[in-house]
Amino acid sequence: MKHKLLKDVSKMITSGSNGISGEKSSRSKSRNLAAKSKIKDAFSFVELNNDTSKKRGSHTQRRYQLKNLSWKSMDTAVDGKESQGQEVAQEENPKSCELEYGSYCLWSVEHKEEMKDAIVKRLKDQLFMARAHYPSIAKLKHQERFTRELKQHIQEHERMLSDTIADADLPQFFAEKLEKMEGTIERIKSCEVGCSNVERKLRQLLDLTEDEAYFHTRQSAFLYHLGVQTMPKTHHCLSMRLTVEYFKSASPQRELLNKQKFEDPAFYHYVMFSRNVLAASTTINSTAMNSKDSGSIVFHVFTDTQNFYAMKHWFDRNSYLDANVHVTNIEDHNKLSKDVESLERQQLWPTEEFRVTFHNHSQPLRRQMKTEYISVFGHSHFLLPDLLPSLNRVVVLDDDMIVQKDLSSLWNLNMGDKVIGAVQFCGVRLGQLKAYVEENNFDADSCVWFSGLNVIELEKWRDLGITSLHDQSLQKDSSVSHRLEALPRGLLAFQDLIYPLKGSWVQSGLGYDYGISRIDIEKAATLHYNGVMKPWLDLAIHDYKSYWRKYMTNGERFMAECNIH
């Protein structure tokens, strides 16, 4: 892939132009105008101030980003203009690194390692300078001996750097070679050579180096996103070991003893849709430990067939004070339901997250680009009235939540005629998502709302027939994937039915925002790790990981065997 990229780019470059040169002579400008226009987008640099590093210290780091070379973002970009009369051209706002690569840019700065190849880089710089001057030196008269000497130094540098990555890999005699090459370069500068030839050679080397650096940046970003979007091997090991153990041993079957509690409206019922055993366990444990009366808590965990037996065995093995946990295979329920005919909808569809980047024109130009991760209900959430037919009010928690305070007061809220209690986010409004919404009969100024912590009135949900209306809207356009439909359908289904919860109930952003203060985290009732840097991943934000690990189950045999610490 690297050689193909370099080959394709090299075809676009003509002699004497690369689209990033500073000052040029008038003769060079006219000759390179055509080539420069062709590769303008491919090689123009944008210098970005790293606002995150400013917050973390006085030393300001700078990031450099090449504009997109056939790199297409899969995320939703929203132009979040607060004033319709104010328009700023897109070209005036340079596309930030975060817009192109997402949270990888913040993570790469946070985990930047110390340079261990400073001497190697200096040797490479010497090699580039020698190569650039060699063609001109070879043409000079009476310099045959110097030409052979220069060629020998180049070959020695190439052999020395061929198997070298860090300074520790260099041979013991590198200092002697470095000093000799330095003297040779000083001698080169005293020779009369054609500056245009040297400049042309240096530009070719610069182009190749920049292309290679850009390739590695894209590769690193891809591997980063692959790491945050896939289940870690250790978690897969845990799920498999629990599944095997479920069929090998007899489970205590605690659920049979507490069956009446699962349907009793007098208890505090929590709902969770999850495929992650450890994440669901940590959320339940934090809820029980911070509850005033854990014996009145009932958790309904809905999962799929693949993870059902692992979940079942885990919660049979572990207890959470006096809380009760009921695990259900949602696919078995959907197969028996007449309302769910599509095979695709019979699967588990938990909470969906969408990265939304928008402009905030009330901020200075450098800080206008802002990224949020909006989490909305998946399609499985719309089956709640049928999944829990005997219940009225429930609280839905995502498996990337941590509870820090007692939540029993949520059952005392007077929500009036509203169906869902949720924290609203007015940085993005429904009108800014009109490109993704076919309907026109909605309030464009309405704020979007987050899932994560939601209070639901199931009785009012049934009376309004929200589930059937949601199913009808999905059937209108079967060509769009269910996952992409979750954002507009989930937001529009509860239009004018949202009861706004106070912001102190949820502190969100712990999965992507490095700038959350410790004070804001500790005073929040719940913590939401929305974003791609989930707390159970190695790529999680280190400063926030301790709040999650505090409630992680310890001493479990299978966790030790799968190397989960």
C-alpha positions as CSV (number, residue, x, y, z in Angstrom):
1,M,0.0,0.0,0.0
2,K,2.8,2.4,0.8
3,H,4.7,1.9,-2.5
4,K,1.4,2.2,-4.4
5,L,0.6,5.5,-2.7
6,L,4.0,6.9,-3.4
7,K,3.9,5.8,-7.0
8,D,0.5,7.4,-7.6
9,V,1.5,10.6,-6.0
10,S,4.8,10.7,-7.8
11,K,3.0,10.6,-11.1
12,M,1.2,13.8,-10.1
13,I,4.4,15.7,-9.4
14,T,6.3,17.4,-12.1
15,S,9.8,18.7,-11.9
16,G,10.2,21.8,-9.8
17,S,6.7,21.8,-8.1
18,N,5.2,20.1,-5.2
19,G,2.4,22.4,-4.1
20,I,4.0,23.4,-0.8
21,S,6.9,25.6,-1.8
22,G,7.3,29.0,-0.2
23,E,8.9,31.7,-2.3
24,K,9.6,31.0,-6.0
25,S,11.1,33.0,-8.8
26,S,8.8,34.5,-11.4
27,R,10.2,32.1,-14.0
28,S,9.5,29.0,-11.8
29,K,6.0,30.3,-11.0
30,S,4.8,30.3,-14.6
31,R,6.3,26.9,-15.4
32,N,4.8,25.2,-12.3
33,L,1.4,26.8,-12.3
34,A,-0.4,23.9,-14.0
35,A,1.3,21.2,-11.9
36,K,0.7,23.1,-8.7
37,S,-3.1,23.4,-9.4
38,K,-3.4,19.7,-9.9
39,I,-1.9,18.7,-6.5
40,K,-2.9,21.7,-4.5
41,D,-5.5,19.7,-2.4
42,A,-3.2,16.8,-2.1
43,F,-0.2,18.6,-0.5
44,S,-1.5,21.7,1.2
45,F,-0.7,21.8,4.9
46,V,-2.8,23.2,7.6
47,E,-1.2,24.2,10.9
48,L,-3.3,23.6,13.9
49,N,-3.0,24.7,17.4
50,N,-3.4,21.9,19.8
51,D,-5.9,23.4,22.2
52,T,-5.9,20.2,24.3
53,S,-2.2,20.5,25.1
54,K,-2.6,24.1,26.1
55,K,-5.0,23.0,28.8
56,R,-2.6,20.4,30.0
57,G,0.5,22.6,30.2
58,S,2.2,25.7,29.2
59,H,4.1,24.0,26.4
60,T,2.2,24.3,23.1
61,Q,2.4,21.5,20.7
62,R,1.5,21.8,17.0
63,R,0.0,19.3,14.7
64,Y,0.4,19.3,11.0
65,Q,-2.1,17.6,8.8
66,L,-2.3,16.9,5.1
67,K,-5.6,17.5,3.5
68,N,-7.6,14.4,2.5
69,L,-6.1,12.0,0.0
70,S,-9.2,9.9,-0.8
71,W,-9.8,9.7,3.0
72,K,-13.5,9.7,3.5
73,S,-15.0,10.1,7.0
74,M,-17.8,7.8,7.9
75,D,-19.1,10.1,10.6
76,T,-21.8,12.8,10.6
77,A,-20.6,16.3,10.1
78,V,-23.0,19.0,11.1
79,D,-22.7,22.8,10.5
80,G,-23.9,24.0,13.9
81,K,-24.6,27.6,13.2
82,E,-26.2,29.4,16.1
83,S,-27.3,32.3,13.9
84,Q,-28.8,31.8,10.5
85,G,-27.8,35.2,9.3
86,Q,-24.1,34.5,10.0
87,E,-22.3,32.5,7.3
88,V,-18.7,31.6,7.2
89,A,-17.1,30.1,4.2
90,Q,-15.9,26.5,4.7
91,E,-12.6,27.3,3.2
92,E,-11.9,29.9,5.9
93,N,-12.2,27.3,8.6
94,P,-9.4,24.7,8.1
95,K,-10.4,21.2,8.7
96,S,-9.0,20.0,12.0
97,C,-7.2,16.8,12.6
98,E,-10.0,15.7,14.9
99,L,-12.5,16.1,12.0
100,E,-10.5,13.8,9.8
101,Y,-9.1,11.3,12.3
102,G,-11.5,11.6,15.2
103,S,-10.3,11.2,18.8
104,Y,-7.1,9.5,17.5
105,C,-5.5,13.0,17.4
106,L,-6.2,13.7,21.0
107,W,-5.1,10.2,22.0
108,S,-1.8,10.4,20.0
109,V,-0.9,13.7,21.8
110,E,-1.8,12.3,25.2
111,H,0.4,9.2,24.7
112,K,3.2,10.8,22.8
113,E,6.5,9.0,23.6
114,E,9.9,10.6,24.0
115,M,12.0,10.7,20.9
116,K,14.4,7.8,20.9
117,D,15.9,8.3,17.4
118,A,17.3,11.8,17.5
119,I,20.7,10.7,16.3
120,V,19.1,8.5,13.6
121,K,17.2,11.5,12.3
122,R,20.3,13.6,12.2
123,L,22.1,10.9,10.2
124,K,19.2,10.7,7.8
125,D,19.3,14.5,7.3
126,Q,23.0,14.2,6.5
127,L,22.2,11.4,4.0
128,F,19.5,13.5,2.3
129,M,21.9,16.5,2.0
130,A,24.6,14.3,0.5
131,R,22.3,12.7,-2.0
132,A,20.9,16.1,-3.1
133,H,24.4,17.5,-3.8
134,Y,25.9,14.4,-5.3
135,P,24.6,14.8,-8.9
136,S,26.0,18.4,-9.0
137,I,29.3,17.4,-7.5
138,A,29.8,14.6,-9.9
139,K,29.6,17.0,-12.8
140,L,32.3,19.3,-11.6
141,K,35.8,19.1,-13.2
142,H,38.8,18.1,-11.2
143,Q,36.6,16.8,-8.3
144,E,36.7,13.0,-9.1
145,R,38.4,12.1,-5.9
146,F,35.9,14.2,-3.8
147,T,33.1,12.6,-5.8
148,R,34.3,9.1,-4.8
149,E,34.7,10.1,-1.2
150,L,31.1,11.5,-1.1
151,K,29.8,8.3,-2.7
152,Q,31.6,6.2,-0.1
153,H,30.1,8.2,2.7
154,I,26.6,7.9,1.3
155,Q,27.0,4.1,1.0
156,E,28.3,3.9,4.6
157,H,25.4,5.9,5.9
158,E,22.9,3.7,3.9
159,R,24.4,0.5,5.4
160,M,24.4,1.9,8.9
161,L,20.7,3.1,8.7
162,S,19.4,0.0,6.8
163,D,18.7,-2.0,10.0
164,T,18.5,1.0,12.5
165,I,15.3,2.3,14.0
166,A,16.3,3.8,17.3
167,D,19.6,5.3,18.6
168,A,20.3,2.2,20.6
169,D,20.5,0.2,17.4
170,L,23.4,2.3,16.0
171,P,26.9,0.7,15.8
172,Q,29.6,2.0,18.2
173,F,31.5,3.8,15.4
174,F,28.5,6.0,14.4
175,A,30.0,9.1,16.0
176,E,33.1,8.8,13.6
177,K,30.8,8.4,10.6
178,L,28.6,11.3,11.6
179,E,31.6,13.6,12.1
180,K,33.1,12.6,8.7
181,M,29.9,13.3,6.9
182,E,29.5,16.6,8.6
183,G,32.9,17.6,7.3
184,T,32.0,16.4,3.8
185,I,28.9,18.5,3.8
186,E,30.8,21.6,4.9
187,R,33.2,21.0,2.0
188,I,30.2,20.6,-0.4
189,K,29.0,24.0,0.5
190,S,32.2,25.6,-0.6
191,C,31.8,24.1,-4.1
192,E,30.1,26.0,-6.8
193,V,27.0,23.9,-7.6
194,G,23.8,24.7,-9.4
195,C,21.3,25.7,-6.6
196,S,18.3,24.8,-8.8
197,N,19.5,21.2,-9.2
198,V,20.0,20.8,-5.5
199,E,16.7,22.4,-4.7
200,R,14.9,20.1,-7.2
201,K,16.5,17.0,-5.6
202,L,15.7,18.2,-2.1
203,R,12.1,18.7,-3.1
204,Q,11.8,15.2,-4.4
205,L,13.2,13.8,-1.2
206,L,10.8,16.0,0.8
207,D,7.8,14.9,-1.2
208,L,8.7,11.2,-0.6
209,T,9.2,11.8,3.1
210,E,6.0,13.7,3.5
211,D,4.0,11.0,1.6
212,E,5.5,8.3,3.8
213,A,4.7,10.3,7.0
214,Y,1.2,10.8,5.8
215,F,0.8,7.2,5.0
216,H,1.9,6.2,8.5
217,T,-0.4,8.7,10.0
218,R,-3.4,7.3,8.2
219,Q,-2.3,3.8,9.1
220,S,-1.9,4.7,12.8
221,A,-5.4,6.3,12.8
222,F,-6.9,3.2,11.1
223,L,-5.3,0.8,13.7
224,Y,-6.4,3.1,16.5
225,H,-10.1,3.1,15.3
226,L,-9.8,-0.7,14.8
227,G,-8.7,-1.0,18.4
228,V,-11.5,1.0,19.8
229,Q,-14.3,-0.6,17.7
230,T,-13.4,-4.3,18.4
231,M,-13.7,-6.3,21.5
232,P,-10.4,-6.9,23.3
233,K,-9.0,-10.4,23.2
234,T,-9.2,-10.7,27.0
235,H,-12.9,-9.9,27.0
236,H,-13.6,-12.4,24.3
237,C,-11.7,-15.0,26.4
238,L,-13.9,-14.2,29.4
239,S,-17.1,-14.6,27.4
240,M,-16.0,-17.9,26.0
241,R,-14.8,-19.3,29.3
242,L,-18.1,-18.3,31.0
243,T,-20.1,-19.9,28.2
244,V,-18.2,-23.2,28.4
245,E,-18.5,-23.2,32.2
246,Y,-22.2,-22.6,32.0
247,F,-22.8,-25.9,30.2
248,K,-20.2,-27.8,32.3
249,S,-21.6,-26.9,35.8
250,A,-25.0,-26.5,37.3
251,S,-25.9,-22.9,37.9
252,P,-27.6,-21.8,41.2
253,Q,-30.6,-20.5,39.2
254,R,-31.2,-17.6,41.5
255,E,-33.7,-16.1,39.1
256,L,-36.3,-18.7,39.9
257,L,-36.2,-17.6,43.6
258,N,-36.8,-14.0,42.7
259,K,-39.2,-14.3,39.8
260,Q,-41.9,-12.3,41.5
261,K,-39.6,-9.4,42.1
262,F,-38.9,-9.1,38.3
263,E,-42.6,-8.2,37.7
264,D,-43.4,-6.3,40.8
265,P,-43.8,-2.5,40.1
266,A,-43.0,-1.7,43.7
267,F,-39.3,-2.3,43.1
268,Y,-36.9,0.0,41.4
269,H,-36.4,-1.5,37.9
270,Y,-33.4,-0.7,35.8
271,V,-32.9,-1.8,32.2
272,M,-29.8,-2.4,30.2
273,F,-29.0,-3.7,26.7
274,S,-25.5,-5.1,26.4
275,R,-23.2,-7.6,24.9
276,N,-20.3,-6.8,27.3
277,V,-20.3,-8.9,30.4
278,L,-17.7,-6.9,32.3
279,A,-19.2,-3.5,31.3
280,A,-22.7,-4.6,32.4
281,S,-21.4,-6.0,35.7
282,T,-19.5,-2.8,36.5
283,T,-22.5,-0.6,35.9
284,I,-24.7,-2.8,38.1
285,N,-22.1,-3.0,40.8
286,S,-21.8,0.8,40.9
287,T,-25.6,1.2,41.1
288,A,-26.0,-1.3,43.9
289,M,-23.0,0.1,46.0
290,N,-24.4,3.7,45.9
291,S,-28.0,2.8,46.5
292,K,-29.6,3.4,49.9
293,D,-31.6,0.2,49.6
294,S,-30.0,-2.3,47.2
295,G,-32.6,-4.9,48.1
296,S,-35.2,-2.9,46.3
297,I,-33.2,-2.9,43.0
298,V,-34.0,-5.2,40.0
299,F,-31.9,-5.1,36.9
300,H,-33.2,-6.4,33.6
301,V,-30.2,-7.2,31.3
302,F,-31.1,-7.9,27.7
303,T,-28.5,-9.5,25.5
304,D,-28.2,-11.7,22.4
305,T,-27.8,-15.4,21.9
306,Q,-24.1,-15.3,21.6
307,N,-23.5,-13.7,25.0
308,F,-26.6,-15.0,26.8
309,Y,-25.0,-18.0,28.5
310,A,-21.9,-16.0,29.5
311,M,-24.1,-13.3,31.0
312,K,-26.3,-15.8,32.7
313,H,-23.4,-17.7,34.3
314,W,-21.6,-14.5,35.4
315,F,-24.6,-13.1,37.3
316,D,-25.3,-16.4,38.8
317,R,-21.7,-16.6,40.2
318,N,-21.6,-13.0,41.4
319,S,-23.8,-11.0,43.7
320,Y,-24.2,-7.2,44.1
321,L,-25.2,-6.7,47.7
322,D,-29.0,-7.4,47.7
323,A,-29.7,-6.4,44.1
324,N,-31.5,-8.8,41.8
325,V,-30.4,-9.4,38.2
326,H,-32.5,-10.9,35.5
327,V,-30.8,-11.9,32.2
328,T,-33.0,-12.2,29.1
329,N,-32.1,-13.4,25.5
330,I,-33.9,-10.7,23.5
331,E,-33.7,-12.8,20.3
332,D,-35.8,-15.5,21.9
333,H,-38.4,-13.0,22.8
334,N,-38.4,-11.4,19.3
335,K,-38.8,-14.8,17.6
336,L,-42.0,-15.4,19.6
337,S,-43.3,-11.9,19.0
338,K,-45.7,-11.3,16.0
339,D,-44.8,-7.7,15.9
340,V,-41.2,-8.3,14.9
341,E,-41.2,-9.9,11.5
342,S,-37.8,-8.8,10.1
343,L,-34.9,-11.1,10.8
344,E,-32.6,-8.1,11.1
345,R,-34.8,-6.5,13.8
346,Q,-34.9,-9.7,15.8
347,Q,-31.3,-9.1,16.7
348,L,-30.0,-7.1,19.6
349,W,-29.7,-3.3,18.8
350,P,-28.3,-1.6,21.8
351,T,-27.5,2.2,22.1
352,E,-26.0,3.7,19.0
353,E,-23.4,6.5,19.1
354,F,-22.8,9.1,16.4
355,R,-19.8,11.4,16.2
356,V,-21.1,14.9,15.2
357,T,-18.7,17.7,14.4
358,F,-20.2,21.2,14.2
359,H,-19.3,24.9,14.1
360,N,-19.9,27.1,17.1
361,H,-19.5,30.6,15.9
362,S,-19.8,32.1,19.4
363,Q,-16.2,30.8,20.0
364,P,-13.0,32.2,18.6
365,L,-12.0,30.9,15.1
366,R,-9.5,28.3,16.4
367,R,-12.1,26.8,18.7
368,Q,-15.1,26.9,16.5
369,M,-14.8,23.2,15.5
370,K,-16.4,21.1,18.2
371,T,-17.0,17.3,18.3
372,E,-19.7,15.5,20.4
373,Y,-20.7,11.9,20.6
374,I,-24.5,11.7,20.5
375,S,-25.9,8.4,21.9
376,V,-29.5,7.5,21.0
377,F,-31.8,4.6,21.5
378,G,-31.2,1.5,19.4
379,H,-34.1,-0.3,17.8
380,S,-34.3,-2.8,20.7
381,H,-35.2,0.0,23.1
382,F,-38.5,0.4,21.2
383,L,-39.5,-3.1,22.3
384,L,-39.4,-2.2,26.0
385,P,-43.3,-2.0,26.5
386,D,-43.5,-5.6,25.2
387,L,-40.4,-6.8,27.0
388,L,-41.7,-5.5,30.4
389,P,-45.5,-5.7,30.1
390,S,-46.3,-5.5,33.8
391,L,-44.1,-2.5,34.6
392,N,-44.8,1.3,34.4
393,R,-41.7,3.3,35.2
394,V,-38.2,2.1,34.5
395,V,-34.7,3.6,34.3
396,V,-32.6,2.7,31.4
397,L,-28.8,2.7,31.8
398,D,-26.1,2.2,29.1
399,D,-23.4,-0.3,29.9
400,D,-20.7,2.5,29.7
401,M,-22.3,4.3,32.7
402,I,-21.0,4.5,36.2
403,V,-23.4,5.5,39.0
404,Q,-21.9,7.5,41.9
405,K,-25.0,8.5,43.8
406,D,-28.4,7.0,44.8
407,L,-30.9,7.2,41.9
408,S,-34.1,6.3,43.8
409,S,-35.3,9.9,43.6
410,L,-35.8,9.4,39.8
411,W,-39.0,7.4,40.6
412,N,-40.4,10.4,42.4
413,L,-40.1,12.8,39.4
414,N,-43.4,14.3,38.2
415,M,-42.9,14.1,34.4
416,G,-46.4,15.3,33.5
417,D,-47.4,14.0,30.1
418,K,-43.9,13.3,29.0
419,V,-42.6,9.9,28.2
420,I,-38.9,10.1,28.6
421,G,-36.7,11.9,31.1
422,A,-33.3,12.7,29.5
423,V,-30.4,15.2,29.6
424,Q,-30.7,17.5,26.6
425,F,-27.9,18.8,24.5
426,C,-28.6,22.1,22.7
427,G,-25.2,22.4,20.9
428,V,-26.9,20.4,18.1
429,R,-30.5,21.0,17.2
430,L,-32.8,18.9,15.0
431,G,-32.8,21.5,12.3
432,Q,-29.1,20.9,11.7
433,L,-29.9,17.2,11.1
434,K,-32.4,17.9,8.4
435,A,-30.2,16.3,5.7
436,Y,-30.7,13.0,7.5
437,V,-34.4,13.4,8.3
438,E,-37.1,12.9,5.6
439,E,-40.0,14.4,7.6
440,N,-40.6,18.1,7.6
441,N,-43.0,18.3,10.5
442,F,-40.6,18.7,13.4
443,D,-39.4,21.6,15.5
444,A,-36.0,22.6,14.0
445,D,-35.0,24.4,17.2
446,S,-35.5,21.4,19.4
447,C,-32.4,20.2,21.3
448,V,-31.2,16.7,20.8
449,W,-31.2,14.4,23.9
450,F,-28.8,11.8,25.1
451,S,-29.3,8.2,26.1
452,G,-27.3,6.8,28.9
453,L,-29.6,7.7,31.9
454,N,-33.2,7.8,30.9
455,V,-36.5,7.6,32.9
456,I,-39.3,6.0,30.9
457,E,-43.0,5.9,31.5
458,L,-44.0,2.7,29.8
459,E,-47.7,3.1,30.3
460,K,-47.8,6.5,28.4
461,W,-45.5,4.9,25.8
462,R,-48.1,2.2,25.2
463,D,-51.0,4.7,25.1
464,L,-49.3,6.8,22.5
465,G,-48.3,3.8,20.3
466,I,-44.7,5.0,19.9
467,T,-43.4,1.6,19.0
468,S,-45.8,1.1,16.1
469,L,-45.1,4.6,14.8
470,H,-41.4,3.8,14.9
471,D,-41.9,0.6,13.0
472,Q,-43.9,2.3,10.3
473,S,-41.2,4.9,9.8
474,L,-38.6,2.2,9.4
475,Q,-40.6,0.4,6.7
476,K,-40.8,3.5,4.5
477,D,-37.2,3.3,3.5
478,S,-35.8,-0.2,3.7
479,S,-32.7,0.7,1.7
480,V,-31.1,2.5,4.6
481,S,-29.4,0.4,7.2
482,H,-31.0,0.2,10.6
483,R,-28.0,1.6,12.3
484,L,-28.0,4.8,10.3
485,E,-31.8,5.1,10.8
486,A,-31.3,5.1,14.6
487,L,-30.2,8.8,14.8
488,P,-33.1,10.5,13.1
489,R,-35.8,8.0,14.0
490,G,-34.8,7.8,17.7
491,L,-34.8,11.6,18.0
492,L,-38.1,12.2,16.2
493,A,-40.0,9.4,17.9
494,F,-40.1,11.3,21.2
495,Q,-40.5,14.8,19.8
496,D,-42.3,17.0,22.4
497,L,-42.2,14.0,24.8
498,I,-38.9,14.7,26.5
499,Y,-38.7,15.7,30.2
500,P,-35.4,17.5,30.6
501,L,-33.3,16.2,33.5
502,K,-30.8,18.5,35.2
503,G,-27.3,18.4,33.9
504,S,-26.0,17.3,37.3
505,W,-27.5,13.9,36.8
506,V,-25.0,13.0,34.1
507,Q,-21.4,14.0,33.3
508,S,-20.9,12.8,29.7
509,G,-17.8,12.9,27.5
510,L,-15.5,10.7,29.5
511,G,-14.8,8.6,26.4
512,Y,-13.4,11.4,24.2
513,D,-13.0,14.7,26.1
514,Y,-9.7,15.2,27.9
515,G,-10.8,18.5,29.5
516,I,-13.3,17.4,32.1
517,S,-12.3,18.6,35.6
518,R,-12.2,16.4,38.6
519,I,-14.7,18.7,40.4
520,D,-17.3,18.2,37.7
521,I,-16.7,14.4,37.7
522,E,-17.0,14.0,41.4
523,K,-20.2,16.1,41.8
524,A,-22.1,14.2,39.0
525,A,-24.6,11.5,39.9
526,T,-23.5,9.3,37.0
527,L,-20.6,9.3,34.6
528,H,-21.1,8.5,30.9
529,Y,-18.1,7.2,28.9
530,N,-19.7,8.1,25.6
531,G,-17.2,8.2,22.8
532,V,-14.8,5.6,21.4
533,M,-12.3,5.5,24.3
534,K,-14.3,3.2,26.6
535,P,-12.9,2.6,30.1
536,W,-12.4,-1.2,29.6
537,L,-10.0,-0.6,26.6
538,D,-6.3,0.0,26.8
539,L,-6.9,3.1,24.7
540,A,-9.1,4.6,27.4
541,I,-8.3,8.1,28.8
542,H,-6.1,7.3,31.7
543,D,-7.3,10.1,34.0
544,Y,-10.9,8.8,33.9
545,K,-10.2,5.1,34.0
546,S,-9.9,4.9,37.8
547,Y,-13.6,5.9,38.3
548,W,-14.6,2.8,36.3
549,R,-12.1,0.4,37.7
550,K,-13.3,1.3,41.2
551,Y,-16.4,-0.8,40.7
552,M,-15.0,-3.6,38.6
553,T,-15.4,-7.1,40.0
554,N,-12.2,-8.4,41.6
555,G,-11.1,-11.9,42.6
556,E,-13.0,-13.6,39.8
557,R,-11.1,-16.7,38.6
558,F,-12.0,-16.3,34.9
559,M,-10.8,-12.7,34.9
560,A,-7.3,-13.8,36.2
561,E,-7.2,-16.6,33.6
562,C,-8.0,-14.2,30.8
563,N,-5.5,-11.6,32.0
564,I,-8.1,-9.0,32.9
565,H,-6.7,-6.7,35.6
